[in-house]
Amino acid sequence: MATTLSSNPVIRLAAVGDLLLAPWPEGTPSLRDPGLVSPEIRDVFAGCGVVFANLECTLPGDGRCVATEPRVICTAELVRAVKATGIGVVSLANNHGFDCFEGGFQNLRGVLDEIGLPHFGAGMNLDEATAPALLQANGLRLAFLGAVDQRSGAQQFATPNQWGVAPLDVDGLIRQIRDLRSDVDHVLVSVHWGEERFLIPSPAQIDQAHALIDAGASMVIGHHPHVLQGLEMRNGAPIVYSLGNFFADEMHFADGGVIRWNRTGRTGAILLAELSRDSVLNVRQQPTYDSGHMVELDQSGFGQRRIAKTGRAVARGVSLARYRREYLYVKILKPIVEHLRWSQLSGLRPRHFWNALRGILRMSKAN
């Protein structure tokens, strides 16, 4: 929906998190509704001039896939269903866009071009990968930029002569933002970063986001942790460090293993805002829940509590010491508790704790 207040054009924008769409193993019926989302979410999207998402998948290519699992390999039918929900622009700047190498990416890009779904953040060389997606709605001009942190696990980063995703180069993004601001009304930056399942961003991420806003970006939208992280406002511009999973399909491994998402991993948010010529207004988050059948607006109160809690966490500030504690909890203590068996505990030796401590120290230096 696009409206005009006085002589100042205004559009409503929605942004959602990761679209993890991976069909179940052959011979296993999928439980997902062909429409993907509830009628209420379709109504939300229909009321927006622009709807943005992180399309975290690829299509089959020439039969080759990366060795690293899980792989997120979608179907052309599911990609078309994404467009039918009302999503109108997608980032391909993530760590699964090349799970089937160049062939899979080319096939995905071909389907997106065929159905008229703008995309950005990956390409056949660095120029293509870093090029913005340019949209116009109700007289407002928008530019979307995407980038992937080198520690996210992406298989291939674009170079001047090599296909891949756009690498996270904050100085380069700052130059792009400043250049684009002379031609567009808003520059929105999608960044694939952070640690999976962490409920807070790192101090380094916060510094990077602030630098992008200070350079003139109207919004920074984070993906990759697969859980909600906090929203903060800086100079009237929103920074959301992670919108969590929007679609949360189970991730299946070749050996029969599977990643199943708990309530936190199935809870995401729709970031809603109104963009005028020179400001971002009425910013809020609306929680969603993916049952595995379809994505619905979360009415349980759980999602709203997660949004509030993660917002308070960012508002308090994230020190390096606090981030170390999050690393210790998510990477070490939580896995131990979740798989607490005497047969495993009895096998622990001092070297295991020393290795864990070294991991924390390496993380501290990186952030």
C-alpha atoms as one frame of an Amber mdcrd trajectory, in Angstrom:
protein
   0.000   0.000   0.000   1.297   3.470  -0.865  -0.193   6.667   0.491   0.580
  10.339   0.241   0.548  12.572   3.308   0.330  16.230   2.242   2.798  16.579
  -0.642   5.263  14.131   0.877   5.003  10.605  -0.568   5.016   7.766   1.960
   5.349   4.020   1.452   4.994   1.222   3.956   7.866  -1.259   3.992   7.998
  -4.768   5.454  11.134  -6.844   5.962  11.334 -10.455   7.133  14.162 -12.796
   8.024  15.603 -15.966   6.572  13.628 -17.950   4.008  14.937 -21.456   4.702
  12.972 -23.486   2.192  14.236 -27.009   1.631  11.944 -29.820   0.463  11.919
 -32.952   2.591  13.942 -36.002   1.454  12.657 -37.858  -1.588   9.696 -40.024
  -0.751   8.778 -37.989   2.327   5.659 -35.857   1.950   6.098 -32.177   2.816
   3.760 -30.769   5.420   4.097 -27.206   4.173   1.000 -25.537   2.766   1.489
 -24.539  -0.901   0.517 -20.973  -0.011   3.347 -20.788   2.553   1.814 -18.019
   4.706  -1.493 -17.329   6.442  -4.144 -14.975   5.011  -3.314 -12.488   7.789
   0.315 -12.251   6.666  -0.799 -11.877   3.052  -2.918  -8.939   4.211   0.094
  -7.370   5.952   2.194  -7.741   2.810  -0.625  -6.447   0.588  -0.686  -3.282
   2.689   2.977  -2.559   1.928   4.598  -0.911  -1.045   7.774  -3.001  -0.649
   8.314  -6.377   1.061  11.900  -7.581   1.499  13.305 -10.990   2.575  16.555
 -12.976   2.681  16.181 -15.873   0.227  18.571 -18.373   1.802  18.608 -21.237
  -0.666  19.660 -22.284  -4.122  18.289 -24.524  -6.888  19.823 -27.770  -8.175
  22.604 -27.228 -10.681  24.602 -29.814 -12.594  24.396 -32.430  -9.841  27.348
 -31.146  -7.831  26.922 -29.710  -4.324  29.238 -28.366  -1.671  30.604 -30.896
   0.794  29.468 -28.871   3.800  26.069 -29.735   5.272  23.312 -28.805   5.715
  22.559 -27.689   2.183  19.482 -25.588   1.451  18.305 -26.655  -2.000  14.898
 -25.363  -2.990  12.605 -25.948  -5.978  11.473 -23.554  -8.673   7.875 -24.077
  -7.524   8.719 -22.899  -4.008  10.543 -19.846  -5.349   7.448 -18.932  -7.370
   5.328 -19.453  -4.246   7.568 -16.967  -2.391   6.770 -14.315  -4.989   3.049
 -15.142  -4.714   3.042 -14.323  -0.973   3.735 -10.675  -1.800   7.491 -10.613
  -1.197   8.854  -8.148  -3.728  12.670  -8.051  -3.390  15.163 -10.587  -2.010
  18.760 -10.688  -0.896  20.947 -13.514  -2.171  23.807 -12.368   0.072  23.952
 -15.382   2.376  25.919 -18.574   2.979  23.631 -20.988   1.085  23.192 -19.250
  -2.270  25.993 -21.321  -3.843  25.320 -24.705  -2.205  25.043 -26.076  -5.772
  27.878 -23.913  -7.063  27.535 -21.675 -10.109  24.951 -23.874 -11.859  22.480
 -23.760  -8.985  22.903 -20.022  -8.603  22.354 -19.450 -12.309  19.193 -21.543
 -12.213  17.905 -19.628  -9.179  18.672 -16.302 -10.770  16.951 -17.436 -13.958
  13.715 -18.234 -12.090  13.841 -14.929 -10.175  14.279 -13.004 -13.432  11.514
 -15.015 -15.081   8.979 -14.155 -12.340  10.157 -10.566 -11.977  11.484 -10.794
  -8.413  14.356  -8.293  -7.967  17.441  -9.616  -6.183  20.869  -8.456  -5.081
  23.936  -9.474  -3.075  25.408 -12.182  -5.355  26.577 -12.409  -8.932  29.004
 -13.741 -11.485  31.662 -11.228 -10.412  32.218  -8.577  -7.746  30.519  -5.810
  -9.711  27.341  -7.866 -10.086  27.394  -9.045  -6.479  27.775  -5.557  -5.021
  25.339  -3.853  -7.409  22.229  -2.446  -5.704  18.679  -3.461  -6.458  16.891
  -0.230  -7.421  13.150   0.036  -6.803  10.612   2.821  -7.103   7.337   2.997
  -5.173   4.922   5.899  -4.972   7.572   8.258  -6.291  10.210   7.180  -3.761
  13.459   5.674  -4.992  15.010   2.866  -2.937  18.376   1.117  -3.208  19.062
  -2.247  -1.545  22.619  -3.419  -0.844  23.677  -6.822   0.491  26.861  -8.211
   2.034  28.045 -11.370   3.800  30.478 -11.541   6.692  33.491 -13.698   5.879
  32.895 -15.818   9.023  29.367 -16.847   8.014  30.455 -20.010   6.198  29.705
 -18.845   2.644  31.312 -21.126   0.061  32.356 -18.487  -2.442  32.905 -14.744
  -2.185  32.794 -12.747  -5.377  35.983 -11.283  -6.836  36.465  -9.185  -9.974
  36.647 -12.392 -12.023  34.828 -14.972  -9.875  31.187 -15.648  -9.006  30.041
 -15.520  -5.402  28.353 -13.407  -2.738  29.239  -9.829  -1.911  31.804  -9.751
   0.913  31.180  -7.508   3.896  33.448  -4.525   3.248  32.222  -1.730   5.507
  34.420   0.929   3.898  33.196  -0.111   0.459  29.572  -0.044   1.601  30.048
   3.414   3.088  31.307   4.675  -0.277  28.351   3.065  -2.063  25.847   4.529
   0.390  27.253   8.030  -0.040  27.264   7.713  -3.824  23.721   6.334  -3.972
  22.228   8.980  -1.691  22.545  11.543  -4.484  20.282   9.423  -6.710  17.834
   7.718  -4.321  15.754   8.645  -1.304  16.716   5.658   0.849  19.542   3.132
   0.963  18.736  -0.085   2.848  21.541  -2.481   3.739  21.046  -6.214   4.349
  23.951  -7.860   6.183  24.449 -11.601   6.712  26.503 -11.752   9.899  26.797
 -12.848  13.520  26.778 -16.209  15.242  23.942 -18.660  14.823  21.520 -18.832
  17.787  23.179 -15.934  19.618  20.541 -13.611  21.090  22.825 -10.556  20.929
  25.101  -9.105  18.239  28.809  -8.685  18.812  30.343  -5.306  19.678  31.977
  -5.364  16.230  28.583  -5.780  14.511  27.179  -2.861  16.476  30.096  -0.665
  15.410  29.632  -1.718  11.778  25.894  -1.001  11.825  26.432   2.415  13.386
  29.015   3.268  10.726  26.568   2.341   7.927  23.804   4.494   9.425  26.206
   7.389  10.004  27.172   7.161   6.305  23.541   7.714   5.294  21.852   4.302
   5.252  18.173   4.532   6.208  18.034   0.999   7.592  20.318  -1.943   8.427
  18.643  -5.371   8.367  20.529  -8.378   9.732  20.202 -12.093   9.004  21.994
 -15.399   9.724  21.636 -16.080  13.500  18.226 -17.779  12.851  16.867 -16.238
  16.059  15.611 -12.779  16.883  18.112 -10.183  17.984  17.520  -6.621  19.076
  16.251  -3.528  17.291  17.716  -0.110  17.994  17.232   3.332  16.494  20.211
   5.493  15.554  19.648   9.015  14.274  16.076   8.089  13.410  17.136   4.990
  11.428  16.377   1.405  12.533  18.999  -1.289  12.957  17.650  -4.794  13.444
  20.497  -7.225  14.034  18.511 -10.347  13.145  14.895 -10.928  12.150  15.196
 -14.657  12.827  13.688 -17.344  10.626  10.607 -16.523   8.597  10.466 -19.961
   6.936  12.125 -22.578   9.145  12.193 -25.868   7.256  14.015 -28.770   8.863
  17.547 -29.222   7.530  18.282 -32.834   6.522  21.741 -34.407   6.267  22.831
 -37.180   3.926  23.438 -39.545   6.859  19.882 -39.133   8.142  20.610 -36.405
  10.672  18.285 -33.441  10.889  18.203 -29.950  12.352  14.835 -29.321  13.986
  13.969 -25.813  15.098  12.616 -25.164  18.575  10.098 -22.453  19.424  12.785
 -19.760  19.438  14.068 -20.840  16.015  10.549 -20.873  14.569   9.785 -17.375
  15.854  10.632 -14.464  13.584   9.448 -10.927  13.069   8.141  -8.653  10.355
   9.877  -5.287  10.552   7.369  -2.615   9.547   8.150   1.020   8.812   6.860
   3.962   6.804   9.333   5.720   4.532   8.804   9.343   3.564  11.114  11.362
   1.362  13.529  12.128   4.186  12.663   9.983   7.212  11.728   6.565   8.551
   8.544   6.577  10.631   6.450   4.264  12.836   9.008   1.483  13.136   7.791
  -1.681  14.853   8.142  -5.456  14.783   5.296  -7.948  14.452   6.130 -11.492
  15.593   5.582 -14.534  13.380   5.620 -18.277  13.977   6.366 -21.033  11.464
   4.627 -24.261  12.462   6.203 -26.088   9.527   2.798 -26.011   7.842   2.564
 -22.274   7.268   3.847 -19.010   8.712   1.326 -17.167  10.848   1.215 -14.039
  12.972   2.223 -15.128  16.468  -0.655 -14.592  18.882   0.800 -16.532  21.817
   2.747 -13.663  23.342   6.012 -15.617  23.051   7.222 -13.703  20.012   6.409
 -10.327  21.508   8.323 -11.246  24.651  11.336 -12.255  22.547  11.193  -8.951
  20.674  11.036  -7.003  23.935  13.806  -9.018  25.593  16.254  -8.734  22.702
  15.506  -5.028  22.373  16.342  -4.477  26.035  19.546  -6.483  25.601  20.802
  -4.159  22.852  19.625  -1.049  24.677  21.775  -2.005  27.691  24.823  -2.222
  25.457  26.875  -5.279  24.525  30.297  -5.363  26.115  32.982  -7.811  25.047
  32.654  -9.563  28.409  28.920  -9.987  27.917  29.437 -11.317  24.414  31.964
 -13.830  25.753  29.344 -15.077  28.202  26.859 -15.521  25.343  29.497 -17.472
  23.415  30.163 -19.695  26.431  26.449 -20.366  26.917  25.449 -21.020  23.278
  28.559 -22.795  22.048  29.526 -24.821  25.104  27.106 -24.981  28.032  23.832
 -25.272  26.116  24.957 -28.195  23.906  26.214 -30.030  27.002  22.918 -29.559
  28.841  20.849 -30.536  25.796  22.792 -33.794  25.398  23.449 -34.491  29.052
  24.326 -38.159  29.382  26.747 -39.730  31.813  28.360 -41.729  29.041  29.361
 -38.457  27.388  30.261 -36.561  30.562  32.489 -39.379  31.764  34.551 -38.992
  28.623  35.370 -35.339  29.228  39.008 -34.597  29.918  40.854 -31.367  30.871
  41.943 -30.912  27.273  38.304 -30.562  26.203  37.838 -27.591  28.525  41.142
 -26.115  27.403  40.065 -26.374  23.757  36.783 -24.637  24.620  38.671 -21.840
  26.393  40.920 -21.370  23.370  37.800 -21.038  21.213  36.504 -18.284  23.466
  39.840 -16.470  23.288  39.885 -16.710  19.480  36.337 -15.338  19.370  37.345
 -12.446  21.651  40.169 -11.408  19.340  37.897 -11.633  16.279  35.297  -9.360
  17.849
